[in-house]
Amino acid sequence: MPMTSPDAPLLTRKELDAQLGGAARAWLDEAFAEAAHAAAHPEPGPSGNTYAAPPWELRYAAAGRQCGLEHADSVRALLLIEARAGLAAVTRLYEQGTAAERRAVLLTLPALDLGATAVALVEDALRANDTTLIAAAVGPYAGDRLDPHNWRHAVLKCLFTGVPVDAVAQLARRSRGDAELARMLGDYAAERIAAGRSVPADLHRVLALTAPGPNDPGPDAPGPATTATGSAAPGPAAPTASTAPTEES
């Protein structure tokens, strides 16, 4: 079934209208009206019924059926933005949604006024093995909001699961001068070689990015390690078959 890829651009309302049939456009008009009503009448606070949902959230779930799976991400993102969805709504849609509905939440987080309050949703997605969720989770919101420890593990999660590191927002900036990330990458490479497995090309790419710039060691990285003589020690390099351990640890 057709589905928007994680790096495909989300469509604007005008672009959607040009691609949807008359019935789908009429449905979308009604959905937007309900979302706009919700934005004008925000939730007063937590309710006792966690399964209660305003009408636009039901539209959110039906987006694929009504507008086509290839447009579902765009429709859901636009509904979230039109409703000015807060943390309660995005959490409800994420926790109760299908993988596709969760993915749309993750893709839309950068466009919502949530600050760092939705980081837990990103962290949850990164614990999954669904590569579409992982790819959506490491986008711009994670690039801005994940702390260094969890961001490094997100990069490793992409390598573990085969998600291209091109999906990782701010990869070059956040990798630069990060000695801890370089160490983690080197350890992972050594483990794979010891197990007789190949090292992903993306690992070498990220490892190269961890080298500090001439005047910038990186915003999150500790200072470079030093040798006994006080000179800067070279950063770790990924082991090769000739230098890696020959026995499994």
KEDOSE-370175 format. One record per residue: y, x negated, z negated of N, C-alpha, C in turn; residue number from 0. Coordinates in nm, 3 decimals, always signed. Layout:
// residues N
(rec (Y,X,Z),(Y,X,Z),(Y,X,Z),NUM)
...
This chain:
// residues 249
(rec (-0.118,-0.085,+0.000),(+0.000,+0.000,+0.000),(+0.123,-0.088,+0.000),0)
(rec (+0.230,-0.052,+0.073),(+0.348,-0.136,+0.075),(+0.418,-0.137,-0.059),1)
(rec (+0.468,-0.251,-0.097),(+0.537,-0.266,-0.224),(+0.639,-0.376,-0.208),2)
(rec (+0.757,-0.357,-0.267),(+0.860,-0.460,-0.260),(+0.810,-0.586,-0.328),3)
(rec (+0.829,-0.701,-0.264),(+0.789,-0.827,-0.327),(+0.893,-0.867,-0.429),4)
(rec (+0.856,-0.952,-0.531),(+0.948,-0.986,-0.638),(+1.079,-1.047,-0.591),5)
(rec (+1.077,-1.118,-0.477),(+1.198,-1.183,-0.432),(+1.270,-1.104,-0.323),6)
(rec (+1.222,-0.984,-0.292),(+1.289,-0.903,-0.192),(+1.415,-0.842,-0.253),7)
(rec (+1.524,-0.835,-0.177),(+1.647,-0.779,-0.234),(+1.632,-0.630,-0.258),8)
(rec (+1.688,-0.583,-0.367),(+1.691,-0.440,-0.394),(+1.795,-0.375,-0.303),9)
(rec (+1.765,-0.256,-0.254),(+1.854,-0.189,-0.161),(+1.966,-0.115,-0.235),10)
(rec (+2.080,-0.103,-0.170),(+2.189,-0.022,-0.222),(+2.162,+0.125,-0.192),11)
(rec (+2.241,+0.212,-0.252),(+2.224,+0.356,-0.225),(+2.248,+0.384,-0.077),12)
(rec (+2.347,+0.323,-0.018),(+2.376,+0.345,+0.124),(+2.259,+0.301,+0.211),13)
(rec (+2.200,+0.186,+0.178),(+2.086,+0.137,+0.255),(+1.965,+0.229,+0.240),14)
(rec (+1.945,+0.280,+0.119),(+1.835,+0.374,+0.097),(+1.855,+0.501,+0.178),15)
(rec (+1.976,+0.556,+0.174),(+2.003,+0.680,+0.248),(+1.974,+0.663,+0.396),16)
(rec (+1.999,+0.543,+0.448),(+1.975,+0.519,+0.590),(+1.827,+0.513,+0.624),17)
(rec (+1.743,+0.486,+0.525),(+1.601,+0.469,+0.550),(+1.516,+0.588,+0.506),18)
(rec (+1.570,+0.673,+0.419),(+1.493,+0.785,+0.367),(+1.507,+0.909,+0.455),19)
(rec (+1.405,+0.992,+0.454),(+1.411,+1.120,+0.522),(+1.494,+1.220,+0.443),20)
(rec (+1.518,+1.336,+0.503),(+1.605,+1.435,+0.440),(+1.555,+1.482,+0.305),21)
(rec (+1.426,+1.509,+0.292),(+1.372,+1.558,+0.165),(+1.385,+1.452,+0.056),22)
(rec (+1.359,+1.327,+0.091),(+1.371,+1.219,-0.008),(+1.516,+1.198,-0.049),23)
(rec (+1.608,+1.211,+0.046),(+1.751,+1.195,+0.012),(+1.796,+1.307,-0.081),24)
(rec (+1.748,+1.428,-0.055),(+1.785,+1.541,-0.142),(+1.730,+1.519,-0.283),25)
(rec (+1.607,+1.472,-0.290),(+1.547,+1.442,-0.422),(+1.628,+1.335,-0.493),26)
(rec (+1.670,+1.232,-0.418),(+1.746,+1.123,-0.479),(+1.883,+1.171,-0.526),27)
(rec (+1.945,+1.261,-0.452),(+2.073,+1.318,-0.495),(+2.058,+1.386,-0.631),28)
(rec (+1.951,+1.462,-0.646),(+1.927,+1.532,-0.773),(+1.899,+1.431,-0.885),29)
(rec (+1.821,+1.328,-0.853),(+1.790,+1.227,-0.953),(+1.916,+1.154,-0.999),30)
(rec (+2.004,+1.122,-0.906),(+2.128,+1.054,-0.941),(+2.218,+1.143,-1.025),31)
(rec (+2.222,+1.272,-0.994),(+2.302,+1.364,-1.073),(+2.251,+1.369,-1.217),32)
(rec (+2.120,+1.369,-1.234),(+2.064,+1.370,-1.369),(+2.093,+1.238,-1.441),33)
(rec (+2.085,+1.127,-1.370),(+2.115,+0.998,-1.431),(+2.262,+0.989,-1.470),34)
(rec (+2.351,+1.039,-1.385),(+2.493,+1.038,-1.417),(+2.522,+1.125,-1.539),35)
(rec (+2.453,+1.238,-1.550),(+2.469,+1.324,-1.668),(+2.425,+1.249,-1.794),36)
(rec (+2.315,+1.176,-1.784),(+2.268,+1.099,-1.900),(+2.369,+0.991,-1.939),37)
(rec (+2.432,+0.928,-1.839),(+2.532,+0.825,-1.868),(+2.652,+0.885,-1.941),38)
(rec (+2.688,+1.009,-1.904),(+2.802,+1.075,-1.968),(+2.767,+1.131,-2.105),39)
(rec (+2.638,+1.144,-2.133),(+2.592,+1.198,-2.262),(+2.483,+1.106,-2.317),40)
(rec (+2.523,+0.987,-2.364),(+2.423,+0.889,-2.408),(+2.344,+0.938,-2.528),41)
(rec (+2.227,+0.879,-2.544),(+2.141,+0.914,-2.657),(+2.213,+0.883,-2.787),42)
(rec (+2.214,+0.978,-2.883),(+2.284,+0.954,-3.009),(+2.218,+0.849,-3.097),43)
(rec (+2.091,+0.825,-3.075),(+2.019,+0.729,-3.158),(+1.871,+0.756,-3.148),44)
(rec (+1.790,+0.681,-3.225),(+1.646,+0.701,-3.217),(+1.608,+0.844,-3.254),45)
(rec (+1.518,+0.902,-3.178),(+1.471,+1.037,-3.208),(+1.334,+1.029,-3.272),46)
(rec (+1.295,+1.138,-3.336),(+1.165,+1.140,-3.399),(+1.051,+1.147,-3.299),47)
(rec (+1.081,+1.193,-3.180),(+0.977,+1.207,-3.077),(+0.994,+1.096,-2.974),48)
(rec (+0.911,+0.993,-2.984),(+0.926,+0.878,-2.894),(+0.884,+0.911,-2.752),49)
(rec (+0.819,+1.028,-2.732),(+0.775,+1.064,-2.598),(+0.874,+1.157,-2.528),50)
(rec (+0.979,+1.199,-2.601),(+1.081,+1.282,-2.537),(+1.156,+1.197,-2.436),51)
(rec (+1.183,+1.253,-2.319),(+1.251,+1.176,-2.216),(+1.345,+1.268,-2.141),52)
(rec (+1.467,+1.221,-2.109),(+1.557,+1.302,-2.028),(+1.503,+1.316,-1.885),53)
(rec (+1.553,+1.415,-1.810),(+1.497,+1.441,-1.677),(+1.499,+1.321,-1.583),54)
(rec (+1.603,+1.237,-1.590),(+1.610,+1.127,-1.494),(+1.495,+1.028,-1.515),55)
(rec (+1.445,+1.019,-1.637),(+1.333,+0.927,-1.662),(+1.205,+0.979,-1.597),56)
(rec (+1.191,+1.109,-1.588),(+1.077,+1.164,-1.515),(+1.092,+1.134,-1.366),57)
(rec (+1.214,+1.136,-1.318),(+1.239,+1.097,-1.179),(+1.203,+0.950,-1.158),58)
(rec (+1.234,+0.868,-1.255),(+1.203,+0.725,-1.248),(+1.054,+0.706,-1.221),59)
(rec (+0.972,+0.778,-1.293),(+0.828,+0.764,-1.276),(+0.782,+0.815,-1.139),60)
(rec (+0.853,+0.914,-1.083),(+0.811,+0.976,-0.957),(+0.870,+0.909,-0.834),61)
(rec (+0.943,+0.800,-0.851),(+1.016,+0.739,-0.739),(+0.926,+0.700,-0.624),62)
(rec (+0.811,+0.643,-0.652),(+0.721,+0.601,-0.546),(+0.666,+0.717,-0.467),63)
(rec (+0.632,+0.825,-0.536),(+0.578,+0.943,-0.467),(+0.683,+1.011,-0.380),64)
(rec (+0.806,+1.013,-0.427),(+0.909,+1.088,-0.357),(+0.982,+1.009,-0.249),65)
(rec (+0.993,+0.876,-0.269),(+1.073,+0.795,-0.176),(+0.991,+0.686,-0.107),66)
(rec (+0.863,+0.676,-0.139),(+0.779,+0.574,-0.078),(+0.769,+0.451,-0.167),67)
(rec (+0.650,+0.395,-0.175),(+0.628,+0.280,-0.262),(+0.716,+0.161,-0.223),68)
(rec (+0.746,+0.149,-0.093),(+0.827,+0.036,-0.050),(+0.972,+0.045,-0.099),69)
(rec (+1.014,+0.166,-0.141),(+1.151,+0.186,-0.190),(+1.155,+0.207,-0.341),70)
(rec (+1.041,+0.208,-0.406),(+1.036,+0.248,-0.547),(+1.119,+0.156,-0.636),71)
(rec (+1.109,+0.025,-0.615),(+1.187,-0.067,-0.699),(+1.336,-0.038,-0.687),72)
(rec (+1.383,-0.019,-0.565),(+1.526,+0.005,-0.543),(+1.570,+0.136,-0.606),73)
(rec (+1.492,+0.241,-0.588),(+1.526,+0.370,-0.647),(+1.530,+0.360,-0.799),74)
(rec (+1.431,+0.298,-0.857),(+1.426,+0.287,-1.003),(+1.541,+0.203,-1.057),75)
(rec (+1.572,+0.094,-0.988),(+1.683,+0.010,-1.032),(+1.814,+0.087,-1.028),76)
(rec (+1.837,+0.162,-0.920),(+1.961,+0.238,-0.908),(+1.969,+0.348,-1.013),77)
(rec (+1.856,+0.409,-1.047),(+1.857,+0.511,-1.152),(+1.891,+0.449,-1.288),78)
(rec (+1.835,+0.335,-1.318),(+1.866,+0.267,-1.444),(+2.015,+0.235,-1.454),79)
(rec (+2.070,+0.187,-1.343),(+2.212,+0.150,-1.342),(+2.300,+0.274,-1.351),80)
(rec (+2.266,+0.379,-1.275),(+2.346,+0.502,-1.276),(+2.345,+0.567,-1.413),81)
(rec (+2.230,+0.560,-1.482),(+2.219,+0.620,-1.615),(+2.277,+0.532,-1.725),82)
(rec (+2.318,+0.411,-1.686),(+2.366,+0.312,-1.785),(+2.263,+0.300,-1.898),83)
(rec (+2.141,+0.279,-1.857),(+2.029,+0.281,-1.951),(+2.048,+0.179,-2.062),84)
(rec (+2.029,+0.225,-2.184),(+2.037,+0.138,-2.300),(+1.900,+0.085,-2.338),85)
(rec (+1.896,+0.011,-2.447),(+1.771,-0.052,-2.488),(+1.661,+0.050,-2.515),86)
(rec (+1.696,+0.163,-2.578),(+1.593,+0.263,-2.608),(+1.527,+0.314,-2.481),87)
(rec (+1.609,+0.341,-2.379),(+1.555,+0.395,-2.254),(+1.470,+0.292,-2.181),88)
(rec (+1.520,+0.169,-2.167),(+1.443,+0.070,-2.091),(+1.315,+0.033,-2.166),89)
(rec (+1.320,+0.033,-2.298),(+1.199,+0.004,-2.375),(+1.097,+0.116,-2.356),90)
(rec (+1.144,+0.239,-2.360),(+1.054,+0.353,-2.340),(+0.991,+0.350,-2.202),91)
(rec (+1.072,+0.325,-2.100),(+1.020,+0.321,-1.963),(+0.924,+0.205,-1.944),92)
(rec (+0.953,+0.093,-2.008),(+0.864,-0.023,-1.996),(+0.733,+0.003,-2.069),93)
(rec (+0.739,+0.047,-2.192),(+0.618,+0.061,-2.273),(+0.528,+0.173,-2.223),94)
(rec (+0.586,+0.279,-2.170),(+0.506,+0.393,-2.127),(+0.477,+0.391,-1.977),95)
(rec (+0.532,+0.292,-1.905),(+0.522,+0.292,-1.761),(+0.400,+0.220,-1.707),96)
(rec (+0.377,+0.242,-1.580),(+0.276,+0.166,-1.506),(+0.328,+0.024,-1.484),97)
(rec (+0.243,-0.060,-1.427),(+0.287,-0.196,-1.397),(+0.407,-0.195,-1.302),98)
(rec (+0.405,-0.105,-1.204),(+0.517,-0.098,-1.110),(+0.645,-0.053,-1.180),99)
(rec (+0.634,+0.040,-1.272),(+0.752,+0.088,-1.345),(+0.805,-0.020,-1.440),100)
(rec (+0.715,-0.096,-1.499),(+0.757,-0.207,-1.585),(+0.829,-0.314,-1.503),101)
(rec (+0.773,-0.341,-1.389),(+0.831,-0.441,-1.301),(+0.974,-0.405,-1.261),102)
(rec (+0.999,-0.278,-1.231),(+1.134,-0.236,-1.194),(+1.231,-0.253,-1.311),103)
(rec (+1.185,-0.226,-1.432),(+1.270,-0.252,-1.549),(+1.310,-0.400,-1.554),104)
(rec (+1.212,-0.487,-1.539),(+1.239,-0.631,-1.547),(+1.336,-0.675,-1.438),105)
(rec (+1.318,-0.623,-1.317),(+1.406,-0.661,-1.207),(+1.550,-0.615,-1.229),106)
(rec (+1.568,-0.507,-1.305),(+1.701,-0.449,-1.323),(+1.773,-0.501,-1.446),107)
(rec (+1.706,-0.570,-1.536),(+1.769,-0.615,-1.660),(+1.900,-0.689,-1.638),108)
(rec (+1.913,-0.777,-1.537),(+2.042,-0.848,-1.522),(+2.159,-0.755,-1.494),109)
(rec (+2.133,-0.636,-1.441),(+2.241,-0.544,-1.404),(+2.277,-0.447,-1.517),110)
(rec (+2.207,-0.454,-1.629),(+2.230,-0.363,-1.740),(+2.306,-0.435,-1.852),111)
(rec (+2.384,-0.361,-1.925),(+2.467,-0.419,-2.031),(+2.387,-0.423,-2.162),112)
(rec (+2.290,-0.515,-2.167),(+2.199,-0.518,-2.282),(+2.209,-0.647,-2.363),113)
(rec (+2.288,-0.743,-2.316),(+2.290,-0.871,-2.385),(+2.151,-0.930,-2.393),114)
(rec (+2.119,-0.984,-2.510),(+1.987,-1.045,-2.528),(+1.886,-0.949,-2.591),115)
(rec (+1.924,-0.820,-2.603),(+1.838,-0.728,-2.679),(+1.707,-0.697,-2.610),116)
(rec (+1.697,-0.719,-2.479),(+1.574,-0.686,-2.407),(+1.484,-0.807,-2.384),117)
(rec (+1.510,-0.917,-2.451),(+1.428,-1.037,-2.433),(+1.282,-1.009,-2.468),118)
(rec (+1.258,-0.922,-2.565),(+1.120,-0.893,-2.605),(+1.039,-0.835,-2.489),119)
(rec (+1.104,-0.763,-2.398),(+1.032,-0.708,-2.283),(+0.989,-0.820,-2.188),120)
(rec (+1.077,-0.916,-2.169),(+1.043,-1.032,-2.086),(+0.927,-1.109,-2.149),121)
(rec (+0.935,-1.131,-2.279),(+0.829,-1.205,-2.347),(+0.696,-1.132,-2.337),122)
(rec (+0.699,-0.999,-2.346),(+0.576,-0.921,-2.331),(+0.518,-0.939,-2.191),123)
(rec (+0.602,-0.932,-2.090),(+0.553,-0.947,-1.952),(+0.493,-1.084,-1.929),124)
(rec (+0.547,-1.184,-1.995),(+0.496,-1.320,-1.978),(+0.363,-1.343,-2.049),125)
(rec (+0.324,-1.250,-2.134),(+0.191,-1.258,-2.196),(+0.085,-1.192,-2.109),126)
(rec (+0.127,-1.122,-2.005),(+0.033,-1.054,-1.917),(-0.022,-1.151,-1.813),127)
(rec (-0.122,-1.104,-1.740),(-0.178,-1.183,-1.630),(-0.145,-1.122,-1.494),128)
(rec (-0.062,-1.018,-1.493),(-0.019,-0.954,-1.370),(+0.090,-1.041,-1.308),129)
(rec (+0.060,-1.103,-1.195),(+0.156,-1.198,-1.137),(+0.283,-1.131,-1.089),130)
(rec (+0.277,-1.001,-1.054),(+0.401,-0.934,-1.013),(+0.494,-0.916,-1.132),131)
(rec (+0.438,-0.891,-1.250),(+0.520,-0.881,-1.371),(+0.577,-1.017,-1.409),132)
(rec (+0.494,-1.121,-1.400),(+0.541,-1.254,-1.436),(+0.655,-1.297,-1.345),133)
(rec (+0.639,-1.273,-1.215),(+0.743,-1.312,-1.120),(+0.873,-1.238,-1.148),134)
(rec (+0.864,-1.109,-1.184),(+0.985,-1.033,-1.217),(+1.045,-1.080,-1.349),135)
(rec (+0.960,-1.119,-1.443),(+1.008,-1.158,-1.576),(+1.086,-1.288,-1.576),136)
(rec (+1.059,-1.378,-1.481),(+1.125,-1.509,-1.483),(+1.251,-1.509,-1.396),137)
(rec (+1.305,-1.392,-1.369),(+1.426,-1.381,-1.288),(+1.553,-1.415,-1.364),138)
(rec (+1.669,-1.371,-1.315),(+1.798,-1.411,-1.372),(+1.816,-1.377,-1.519),139)
(rec (+1.760,-1.264,-1.566),(+1.776,-1.229,-1.707),(+1.711,-1.336,-1.795),140)
(rec (+1.590,-1.376,-1.760),(+1.522,-1.481,-1.836),(+1.596,-1.613,-1.825),141)
(rec (+1.650,-1.642,-1.706),(+1.724,-1.766,-1.688),(+1.843,-1.776,-1.781),142)
(rec (+1.905,-1.661,-1.809),(+2.022,-1.658,-1.896),(+1.986,-1.644,-2.043),143)
(rec (+1.876,-1.573,-2.073),(+1.854,-1.528,-2.210),(+1.737,-1.592,-2.284),144)
(rec (+1.635,-1.640,-2.214),(+1.521,-1.697,-2.286),(+1.560,-1.827,-2.355),145)
(rec (+1.513,-1.845,-2.477),(+1.540,-1.971,-2.547),(+1.458,-2.083,-2.482),146)
(rec (+1.495,-2.210,-2.507),(+1.427,-2.321,-2.439),(+1.276,-2.321,-2.455),147)
(rec (+1.227,-2.293,-2.575),(+1.082,-2.297,-2.599),(+1.011,-2.195,-2.510),148)
(rec (+1.057,-2.070,-2.512),(+0.990,-1.966,-2.434),(+1.013,-1.984,-2.285),149)
(rec (+1.128,-2.040,-2.247),(+1.152,-2.063,-2.104),(+1.056,-2.169,-2.051),150)
(rec (+1.034,-2.276,-2.127),(+0.938,-2.378,-2.082),(+0.799,-2.318,-2.065),151)
(rec (+0.759,-2.235,-2.160),(+0.626,-2.174,-2.148),(+0.621,-2.076,-2.031),152)
(rec (+0.734,-2.015,-1.997),(+0.737,-1.928,-1.879),(+0.712,-2.009,-1.752),153)
(rec (+0.769,-2.128,-1.744),(+0.745,-2.214,-1.629),(+0.597,-2.251,-1.622),154)
(rec (+0.539,-2.289,-1.736),(+0.396,-2.322,-1.738),(+0.311,-2.200,-1.701),155)
(rec (+0.353,-2.082,-1.745),(+0.277,-1.960,-1.711),(+0.274,-1.940,-1.560),156)
(rec (+0.385,-1.968,-1.495),(+0.386,-1.958,-1.348),(+0.285,-2.055,-1.287),157)
(rec (+0.279,-2.176,-1.337),(+0.184,-2.274,-1.285),(+0.040,-2.231,-1.313),158)
(rec (+0.015,-2.177,-1.433),(-0.120,-2.132,-1.468),(-0.168,-2.022,-1.375),159)
(rec (-0.079,-1.930,-1.342),(-0.119,-1.808,-1.271),(-0.095,-1.814,-1.121),160)
(rec (-0.034,-1.921,-1.074),(-0.009,-1.934,-0.931),(+0.116,-1.864,-0.882),161)
(rec (+0.204,-1.823,-0.973),(+0.332,-1.765,-0.930),(+0.421,-1.879,-0.880),162)
(rec (+0.473,-1.873,-0.759),(+0.558,-1.982,-0.708),(+0.679,-2.003,-0.799),163)
(rec (+0.712,-2.129,-0.827),(+0.824,-2.156,-0.915),(+0.958,-2.119,-0.851),164)
(rec (+0.957,-2.087,-0.722),(+1.079,-2.034,-0.660),(+1.124,-1.905,-0.728),165)
(rec (+1.032,-1.836,-0.795),(+1.067,-1.713,-0.866),(+1.147,-1.739,-0.992),166)
(rec (+1.145,-1.861,-1.044),(+1.209,-1.893,-1.171),(+1.358,-1.914,-1.150),167)
(rec (+1.437,-1.826,-1.206),(+1.583,-1.838,-1.193),(+1.633,-1.959,-1.272),168)
(rec (+1.733,-2.027,-1.217),(+1.797,-2.141,-1.282),(+1.700,-2.255,-1.311),169)
(rec (+1.598,-2.267,-1.228),(+1.496,-2.369,-1.252),(+1.556,-2.509,-1.255),170)
(rec (+1.635,-2.543,-1.155),(+1.690,-2.679,-1.148),(+1.783,-2.707,-1.265),171)
(rec (+1.870,-2.613,-1.297),(+1.966,-2.637,-1.406),(+1.896,-2.652,-1.540),172)
(rec (+1.801,-2.564,-1.568),(+1.739,-2.566,-1.699),(+1.633,-2.676,-1.712),173)
(rec (+1.579,-2.723,-1.600),(+1.480,-2.831,-1.606),(+1.547,-2.967,-1.624),174)
(rec (+1.669,-2.981,-1.575),(+1.733,-3.112,-1.568),(+1.741,-3.177,-1.707),175)
(rec (+1.685,-3.296,-1.716),(+1.691,-3.372,-1.839),(+1.604,-3.318,-1.951),176)
(rec (+1.514,-3.226,-1.923),(+1.432,-3.164,-2.029),(+1.306,-3.247,-2.050),177)
(rec (+1.313,-3.339,-2.144),(+1.202,-3.430,-2.171),(+1.080,-3.355,-2.224),178)
(rec (+1.102,-3.248,-2.301),(+0.989,-3.172,-2.354),(+0.914,-3.100,-2.244),179)
(rec (+0.986,-3.043,-2.150),(+0.920,-2.979,-2.036),(+0.843,-3.083,-1.955),180)
(rec (+0.901,-3.201,-1.936),(+0.831,-3.307,-1.864),(+0.701,-3.345,-1.934),181)
(rec (+0.706,-3.352,-2.068),(+0.584,-3.385,-2.144),(+0.478,-3.278,-2.125),182)
(rec (+0.518,-3.152,-2.133),(+0.424,-3.041,-2.117),(+0.361,-3.042,-1.978),183)
(rec (+0.441,-3.069,-1.877),(+0.389,-3.076,-1.741),(+0.290,-3.191,-1.725),184)
(rec (+0.323,-3.305,-1.783),(+0.232,-3.419,-1.776),(+0.100,-3.390,-1.844),185)
(rec (+0.106,-3.324,-1.961),(-0.017,-3.289,-2.033),(-0.102,-3.191,-1.951),186)
(rec (-0.036,-3.095,-1.890),(-0.109,-2.997,-1.810),(-0.175,-3.063,-1.689),187)
(rec (-0.102,-3.154,-1.625),(-0.160,-3.225,-1.511),(-0.281,-3.307,-1.554),188)
(rec (-0.271,-3.375,-1.668),(-0.382,-3.457,-1.717),(-0.504,-3.371,-1.747),189)
(rec (-0.482,-3.252,-1.805),(-0.593,-3.163,-1.835),(-0.665,-3.118,-1.708),190)
(rec (-0.587,-3.086,-1.606),(-0.648,-3.040,-1.481),(-0.729,-3.151,-1.414),191)
(rec (-0.674,-3.270,-1.413),(-0.745,-3.381,-1.349),(-0.871,-3.415,-1.427),192)
(rec (-0.862,-3.411,-1.560),(-0.980,-3.439,-1.643),(-1.091,-3.337,-1.617),193)
(rec (-1.051,-3.215,-1.581),(-1.149,-3.110,-1.552),(-1.190,-3.109,-1.406),194)
(rec (-1.145,-3.207,-1.329),(-1.182,-3.215,-1.189),(-1.107,-3.116,-1.100),195)
(rec (-0.992,-3.072,-1.145),(-0.914,-2.975,-1.068),(-0.791,-3.042,-1.008),196)
(rec (-0.739,-2.982,-0.903),(-0.618,-3.036,-0.839),(-0.495,-2.998,-0.920),197)
(rec (-0.389,-3.075,-0.902),(-0.261,-3.048,-0.968),(-0.174,-2.970,-0.870),198)
(rec (-0.121,-2.854,-0.911),(-0.039,-2.775,-0.818),(+0.082,-2.854,-0.768),199)
(rec (+0.113,-2.837,-0.642),(+0.230,-2.906,-0.585),(+0.357,-2.865,-0.659),200)
(rec (+0.364,-2.740,-0.705),(+0.483,-2.695,-0.778),(+0.503,-2.773,-0.906),201)
(rec (+0.394,-2.822,-0.967),(+0.410,-2.901,-1.089),(+0.488,-3.029,-1.060),202)
(rec (+0.451,-3.098,-0.953),(+0.524,-3.220,-0.919),(+0.669,-3.190,-0.887),203)
(rec (+0.692,-3.075,-0.826),(+0.829,-3.037,-0.792),(+0.913,-3.017,-0.918),204)
(rec (+0.858,-2.944,-1.017),(+0.933,-2.919,-1.140),(+0.950,-3.049,-1.218),205)
(rec (+0.845,-3.131,-1.221),(+0.853,-3.257,-1.292),(+0.966,-3.344,-1.238),206)
(rec (+0.983,-3.345,-1.106),(+1.092,-3.422,-1.048),(+1.227,-3.368,-1.092),207)
(rec (+1.235,-3.237,-1.114),(+1.361,-3.176,-1.156),(+1.399,-3.212,-1.299),208)
(rec (+1.301,-3.253,-1.380),(+1.331,-3.283,-1.520),(+1.404,-3.415,-1.538),209)
(rec (+1.413,-3.495,-1.434),(+1.488,-3.622,-1.446),(+1.634,-3.591,-1.475),210)
(rec (+1.695,-3.658,-1.573),(+1.836,-3.629,-1.603),(+1.928,-3.674,-1.492),211)
(rec (+2.037,-3.601,-1.474),(+2.139,-3.642,-1.379),(+2.215,-3.762,-1.434),212)
(rec (+2.301,-3.824,-1.352),(+2.371,-3.946,-1.396),(+2.461,-3.924,-1.517),213)
(rec (+2.517,-3.803,-1.531),(+2.608,-3.777,-1.642),(+2.571,-3.654,-1.722),214)
(rec (+2.454,-3.599,-1.696),(+2.418,-3.473,-1.759),(+2.271,-3.474,-1.797),215)
(rec (+2.238,-3.491,-1.926),(+2.098,-3.492,-1.967),(+2.034,-3.355,-1.970),216)
(rec (+2.112,-3.251,-1.944),(+2.055,-3.116,-1.947),(+2.104,-3.040,-2.067),217)
(rec (+2.129,-2.911,-2.054),(+2.189,-2.834,-2.161),(+2.100,-2.811,-2.281),218)
(rec (+1.969,-2.812,-2.263),(+1.879,-2.779,-2.374),(+1.792,-2.896,-2.419),219)
(rec (+1.795,-3.003,-2.342),(+1.699,-3.111,-2.367),(+1.747,-3.205,-2.475),220)
(rec (+1.653,-3.263,-2.553),(+1.690,-3.370,-2.645),(+1.728,-3.494,-2.567),221)
(rec (+1.789,-3.590,-2.635),(+1.825,-3.715,-2.569),(+1.701,-3.789,-2.526),222)
(rec (+1.715,-3.882,-2.430),(+1.598,-3.954,-2.381),(+1.537,-4.041,-2.489),223)
(rec (+1.406,-4.052,-2.487),(+1.337,-4.140,-2.581),(+1.377,-4.284,-2.553),224)
(rec (+1.370,-4.368,-2.655),(+1.406,-4.508,-2.637),(+1.288,-4.597,-2.670),225)
(rec (+1.288,-4.716,-2.612),(+1.185,-4.815,-2.640),(+1.222,-4.893,-2.764),226)
(rec (+1.135,-4.983,-2.806),(+1.161,-5.065,-2.924),(+1.285,-5.152,-2.906),227)
(rec (+1.320,-5.183,-2.784),(+1.437,-5.267,-2.761),(+1.565,-5.186,-2.751),228)
(rec (+1.553,-5.051,-2.758),(+1.671,-4.967,-2.754),(+1.706,-4.917,-2.616),229)
(rec (+1.634,-4.961,-2.514),(+1.662,-4.912,-2.380),(+1.593,-4.779,-2.357),230)
(rec (+1.646,-4.699,-2.264),(+1.588,-4.568,-2.238),(+1.450,-4.582,-2.177),231)
(rec (+1.357,-4.506,-2.232),(+1.221,-4.508,-2.178),(+1.215,-4.418,-2.056),232)
(rec (+1.134,-4.455,-1.957),(+1.122,-4.369,-1.839),(+1.057,-4.238,-1.875),233)
(rec (+1.095,-4.132,-1.806),(+1.035,-4.002,-1.830),(+0.890,-4.001,-1.788),234)
(rec (+0.811,-3.907,-1.842),(+0.669,-3.903,-1.809),(+0.649,-3.863,-1.663),235)
(rec (+0.544,-3.914,-1.608),(+0.507,-3.878,-1.472),(+0.373,-3.808,-1.476),236)
(rec (+0.351,-3.720,-1.382),(+0.222,-3.651,-1.376),(+0.113,-3.753,-1.347),237)
(rec (+0.002,-3.749,-1.421),(-0.106,-3.843,-1.395),(-0.162,-3.826,-1.255),238)
(rec (-0.218,-3.931,-1.204),(-0.290,-3.925,-1.078),(-0.438,-3.940,-1.110),239)
(rec (-0.520,-3.922,-1.010),(-0.664,-3.931,-1.032),(-0.703,-4.069,-1.084),240)
(rec (-0.627,-4.173,-1.050),(-0.662,-4.308,-1.091),(-0.618,-4.340,-1.233),241)
(rec (-0.521,-4.262,-1.286),(-0.470,-4.291,-1.420),(-0.510,-4.187,-1.522),242)
(rec (-0.559,-4.072,-1.477),(-0.594,-3.966,-1.570),(-0.725,-3.998,-1.641),243)
(rec (-0.749,-3.936,-1.758),(-0.876,-3.954,-1.828),(-0.993,-3.914,-1.740),244)
(rec (-1.102,-3.981,-1.757),(-1.221,-3.951,-1.674),(-1.318,-3.858,-1.744),245)
(rec (-1.293,-3.832,-1.874),(-1.381,-3.741,-1.947),(-1.298,-3.625,-1.998),246)
(rec (-1.358,-3.510,-2.007),(-1.289,-3.394,-2.062),(-1.269,-3.414,-2.211),247)
(rec (-1.148,-3.375,-2.256),(-1.121,-3.389,-2.400),(-1.180,-3.271,-2.474),248)
